[in-house]
Amino acid sequence: MSRVPVREAVKTLEAQGVLRSQPHRGAYIVPLDDARIDRICEARLALERLALPGAVAALEVAPARLHEWTR
């Protein structure tokens, strides 16, 4: 992988507050507090609620695919 996509990913994660970097020392993950963990869990739950109907519909059409996903 080239450096440019990695550099851009680090910049994005820094902008989101997930990473902090120090020149010549590298990057590290910012510790998460309880409030941030709660927000992450709420976002994940919302996304899973949106995805569930599509997943159920896909399995109704092709139930054998469940075995492909659980391997």
Contact map, one row per residue, 1 for C-alpha under 8 A:
11101100000000000000000000000000000000000000000000000000000000000000000
11111100000000000000000000000000000000000000000000000000000000000000000
11111110000000000000000000000000000000000000000000000000000000000000000
01111111000000000000000000000000000000000000000000000000000000000000000
11111111100000000000000000000000000000000000000000000000000000000000000
11111111110000000000000000000000000000000000000000000000000000000000000
00111111111000000000000000000000000000000000000000000000000000000000000
00011111111100000000000000000000000000000000000000000000000000000000000
00001111111110000000000000000000000000000000000000000000000000000000000
00000111111111000010000000000000000000000000000000000000000000000000000
00000011111111100000000000000000000000000000000000000000000000000000000
00000001111111110000000000000000000000000000000000000000000000000000000
00000000111111111110000000000000000000000000000000000000000000000000000
00000000011111111111100000000000000000000000000000000000000000000000000
00000000001111111100000000000000000000000000000000000000000000000000000
00000000000111111110000000000000000000000000000000000000000000000000000
00000000000011111111000000000100000000000000000000000000000000000000000
00000000000011111111000000001100000000000000000000000000000000000000000
00000000010011011111100000111100000000000000000000000000000000000000000
00000000000001001111110000111100000000000000000000000000000000000000000
00000000000001000011111011110000000000000000000000000000000000000000000
00000000000000000001111111100000000000000000000000000000000000000000000
00000000000000000000111111000000000000000000000000000000000000000000000
00000000000000000000011111000000000000000000000000000000000000000000000
00000000000000000000111111100000000000000000000000000000000000000000000
00000000000000000000111111110000000000000000000000000000000000000000000
00000000000000000011110011111000000000000000000000000000000000000000000
00000000000000000011100001111100000000000000000000000000000000000000000
00000000000000000111000000111110000000000000000000000000000000000000000
00000000000000001111000000011111000000000000000000000000000000000000000
00000000000000000000000000001111100000000000000000000000000000000000000
00000000000000000000000000000111110110000000000000000000000000000000000
00000000000000000000000000000011111110000000000000000000000000000000000
00000000000000000000000000000001111111000000000000000000000000000000000
00000000000000000000000000000000111111100000000000000000000000000000000
00000000000000000000000000000001111111110000000000000000000000000000000
00000000000000000000000000000001111111111000000000000000000000000000000
00000000000000000000000000000000011111111100000000000000000000000000000
00000000000000000000000000000000001111111110000000000000000000000000000
00000000000000000000000000000000000111111111000000000000000000000000000
00000000000000000000000000000000000011111111100000000000000000000000000
00000000000000000000000000000000000001111111110000000000000000000000000
00000000000000000000000000000000000000111111111000000000000000000000000
00000000000000000000000000000000000000011111111100000000000000000000000
00000000000000000000000000000000000000001111111110000000000000000000000
00000000000000000000000000000000000000000111111111000000000000000000000
00000000000000000000000000000000000000000011111111100000000000000000000
00000000000000000000000000000000000000000001111111110000000000000000000
00000000000000000000000000000000000000000000111111111000000000000000000
00000000000000000000000000000000000000000000011111111100000000000000000
00000000000000000000000000000000000000000000001111111110000000000000000
00000000000000000000000000000000000000000000000111111111000000000000000
00000000000000000000000000000000000000000000000011111111100000000000000
00000000000000000000000000000000000000000000000001111111110000000000000
00000000000000000000000000000000000000000000000000111111111000000000000
00000000000000000000000000000000000000000000000000011111111100000000000
00000000000000000000000000000000000000000000000000001111111110000000000
00000000000000000000000000000000000000000000000000000111111111100000000
00000000000000000000000000000000000000000000000000000011111111111100000
00000000000000000000000000000000000000000000000000000001111111100000000
00000000000000000000000000000000000000000000000000000000111111100000000
00000000000000000000000000000000000000000000000000000000011111111000000
00000000000000000000000000000000000000000000000000000000011111111100000
00000000000000000000000000000000000000000000000000000000001001111111000
00000000000000000000000000000000000000000000000000000000001001111111100
00000000000000000000000000000000000000000000000000000000001000111111110
00000000000000000000000000000000000000000000000000000000000000011111111
00000000000000000000000000000000000000000000000000000000000000011111111
00000000000000000000000000000000000000000000000000000000000000001111111
00000000000000000000000000000000000000000000000000000000000000000111111
00000000000000000000000000000000000000000000000000000000000000000011111
